[in-house]
Each structure stands twice: as C-alpha cells, then as structure tokens.
Amino acid sequence: MTFNDLDLSEPLQKAVQKVGYTSPTPIQQRSIPAILSGRDILGCAQTGTGKTAAFSIPTIQLLNKSNLNGNGRKVSIKSLILTPTRELAIQIGESLSDYGHFSQLKHLVIFGGVPQNSQVQALRNGVDILVATPGRLLDLMDQGYISLSQLEIFTLDEADRMLDMGFVHDVKKVIKKIPVKRQTLFFSATMPDAIMDLANSILTNPLKVEVTPVASTAELIQQELYLIDKTNKKKLLIDLLKDSDADRVLVFTRTKHGANKVVKDLISAGIKSEAIHGNKTQNARQKALKNFKDKTTRVLVATDIAARGIDIDDLALVINFEVPNIAETYIHRIGRTGRAGASGKAISFSDFEEKSYIRDIQKLMDQKIPVVEGHEYPMEYFEIPEKKPQQRRPARNPSKKSNTSRSNTGKTSNRSNFGRSGNK
C-alpha cells in the first residue's frame, strides 16, 4: 500500500511527497481511513511506529473539508491535541507544519515554563488546531483566553505517559470542558487498566488499532547488557563512545542529577555532550535537542520525562547508563533507535542492585538480553550496598532553654558547637 491508496486530498498528497513518505506504516494504514470516516480510534503502538502522522494527516484533511469556504471566516479551535511533554508538543507542531504545508489551517503549540504573552496573541489571531500540554491549557482556559466550545476532534496522545506524570486529573478536567459530540482519537504505547478505564469513558464505539504487541521491541534493534559495578559505569561509557563510530548517541539516566554528572564526566573526557531534563529551561532544552539533531553535539543525556519528545531519524545507538525501574520504560527508551524500519543498537549497564529491573524487563519482553562477556570492567560486587542510616538530631526538649540567644542588636549567636567547627 502507498499513500496514494488512502484517499488523501491533493494538498496532503503533495505534503506527504514533500516529506519523503511513500508507504504508510501499519498504524497509519488502519487509522487514517477510519478517522476520515469519522470513527473514534483506540490506538496502541510503541514509539517510532508513526502515530503522529496517523492522527495529524486525517485531522488536517477533515478540517480542510469543513473550512472550504474559509475566506474571511472567524477562526475557532476545531481540533485539540493533548500531549504530556513540551518536547512532544513541539514535535507534533513540526509534523503539522510539514503535513499542512499546502493548507490554510493555522496551528499553535502551547506549553508551560515560558511566558504566555506570545501564545495569547496567537490565540487572539485565531487557531484551527491547538497542540497543548495539560497545565498551560487549563491555565489559559481559566483566564478566558481559550474556548473549546467549537471543538470537533479531540486527540489524546501518549495517554500512558499522562498517567505516569500524574496528569490524568487534568485530562479529566479538560474533557469536561469540550463538547460531548466530537470525534475522539486516543493513542497510547501501553494499555494498563487505568488507561483502558479512561479510554472507555471518553470513546464511542472506537476502532481498536493495535499494530504491535505491548511488550515487543523493534526486531531490528540489537540489544546488549553489561554487568558492571556502579563505580565503573563512567569508564565503560567513555570507552564505548570512543570506540563507536556512531555520530549521535542518546544516553539515559534515571535522575536529573545523574544526567548532569554524566555530561560533566563526558566533557572532561573530550566528548561533546549536553543534558536534557525537567530542570532545564525550555530554551536550553530546545537548543540541546537542536544541537543533537544537527550533530553539533554527539551525546545527548536524557531523563525519561524528556525522552518522549526525542524523535531523531537514523539514531543508531541508545545507552541505558542506568536501568529504568519500570519495565515498560525500557521499551520506550530503546524505541528511540531502530525507527521507521532502520537498524539500531541498545546497550544497558546493570549493577547488582539493578539486576532485578533487568529481570522485570526480560519477563515483559519474554526474551533474554544478551550479556557481553569478557569486558574490561566485570562486576565484582554481588550484594546490594547497605544504605547508611540517617543521623537524627535528638528531639529538642521544650522545657529547656534554647542554646541560641538573640542579642538586643537582633543578631543571633550560637553557644553550642554541636560537633561543628564554628563559623569561619
């Protein structure tokens, strides 16, 4: 099947050809005709399978058809695409620009963490398709800048990540404010019970499109596992990067602090690296992503919150510096490579404490990750290190006078050393 077989309008056919698409992916083959016919969709597919095009292309065609007499019309929001992260929202906006290149439709991407003035001005000028993260959307709705009363198509993307990030209550608030009569497109990489409950509450006789089993990974991804002590992970990472000819490498950590530390270590070793995580400003995150896309930066170190919006063509290597403690997250991480039928490689470093996470991942995938034997940093510690008990200060006895006195100048003096060396 080709895109010519999907009954797309001439402007969309031209746009699809312009971006180099020839054959639709399985989820696009099944979703696009159903959406064009007006059906609700319950789509389940892992990352990298073409979900964004599956809902964006038919949305543009449907809105173009309803706006044939659009000259001089007052533009109102006809489509809302709700997504969990800024990066993913921006990525969807870029896709809408590509697919709607020959369309007169206006789209806008809004998210928090940046001033709202430019977003408010764009809303005043009129928007057909709004791409939004939940927090900023509700904020601007509460301020009266956004009305969804004319909404025709509601798309909820990455629903499972919405749940993981605690946005499910915000999503329900949004649903209460949109018309009951609408077309709803619901997409998620996984379908736990909570997500199915949400889907059942907002969809009407949906077509279920499940093109890839939830626990499967791309067949073309080569997976490797290094069993290694935590203290040697930095050395192994540097060695692998120096030996690899991959021009871009995505490295995952579990924490923001860990991401910053890995970047610091890599830069010290002469490897150009940047971090992307929730504590970075939006401008810094976008700059880091742009540098990675255009190969100015070779290594991008990311946390899972930021990772869903990282969509890079021809990304050959993903490294799990730290193994995720949620098995499904591993699937999302390695799905950054091996996209659109390309080959890819995913390497994971596991210390002893993380071996239980590996067991969960292998159980979910129903396959073993091949272990690399004979490397320079074999695991030597085979027990989980004891966590030092936190030292607690003795409870203060309210009947005793405080050792801290305040002079009549208002300054505080400390009469007790309490194990300290004093101020210097």
Secondary structure, DSSP 4 states (H G I P E B T S, - for coil): --GGGG---HHHHHHHHHTT--S--HHHHHHHHHHHTT--EEEE--TTS-HHHHHHHHHHHHHHHHTTT-TTPPP---EEEE-S-HHHHHHHHHHHHHHTTT----EEEE-SSS-SHHHHHHHHH--SEEEE-HHHHHHHHHTT----TT--EEEE-SHHHHHHTT-HHHHHHHHHTS-SSSEEEEEES---HHHHHHHHHH-SSPEEEE-S-TT---TTEEEEEEE--GGGHHHHHHHHHHH---S-EEEE-SSHHHHHHHHHHHHHTT--EEEESTTS-HHHHHHHHHHHHTTSSSEEEE-HHHHTT---TT--EEEESS--SSHHHHHHHHTTSSGGG--EEEEEEE-GGGHHHHHHHHHHHTSPPPBPPS-SS-----SPPPPPPPP-PPPP-TTSPPSEEE-TTS-EEE---TT-----
